[in-house]
Amino acid sequence: MISLMELACHEAIRAALPAGQTSVGFEVHVFHKAPAHFGQAVVATGTLLETNGRKLTFAVECHCGETLIGEGTHRRAVIQLPAS
């Protein structure tokens, strides 16, 4: 679930980043609210709440159908990729 949340946040901002930059996660605070059973589809969302220089804070949620199975916050930092 946490991996899906991190990926949702990364994808939410990826297109807005300049060429040669990406984001990396550095903090996660989430709560499991309900189970998802094997084979069920899980959808993660990340909503940008705040920017502080290169640091970004997101609200994250995971749903299985209509059921909220996890929620919390995730922080990422924008970094420069090494020159290739």
Residue pairs with C-beta under 8 A, 6 or more apart in sequence:
1 30
1 32
1 36
1 42
1 44
1 62
1 69
1 70
2 28
2 30
4 42
4 44
4 62
5 28
5 30
5 44
5 46
5 60
5 61
5 62
5 70
5 72
5 74
6 25
6 28
6 74
6 76
7 44
8 44
8 45
8 46
8 60
9 23
9 25
9 46
9 48
9 56
9 58
9 60
9 74
9 76
10 22
10 23
10 25
10 76
11 46
12 46
12 47
12 48
12 58
13 23
13 48
13 56
13 76
14 22
14 23
17 23
17 78
20 80
20 81
20 83
21 78
21 79
21 80
21 81
22 78
22 79
22 81
23 56
23 76
23 77
23 78
23 79
24 76
24 77
24 79
25 74
25 75
25 76
26 75
26 76
26 77
27 73
27 74
27 75
28 72
28 73
28 74
28 75
29 72
29 73
29 74
30 60
30 70
30 71
30 72
30 73
30 74
31 70
31 71
31 72
32 69
32 70
33 67
33 68
33 69
33 70
33 71
34 64
34 67
34 68
34 69
35 69
36 42
36 62
36 64
36 69
37 64
40 64
40 65
41 64
41 65
42 62
42 63
42 64
42 69
43 62
43 63
43 64
44 60
44 61
44 62
45 60
45 61
45 62
45 63
46 58
46 59
46 60
46 74
47 58
47 59
47 60
48 56
48 57
48 58
49 57
49 58
49 59
49 73
50 56
50 57
51 57
54 77
54 78
54 79
55 75
55 76
55 77
55 78
56 75
56 76
56 77
56 78
57 73
57 74
57 75
58 73
58 74
58 75
58 76
59 71
59 72
59 73
60 70
60 71
60 72
60 73
60 74
61 68
61 70
61 71
62 68
62 69
62 70
62 71
63 69
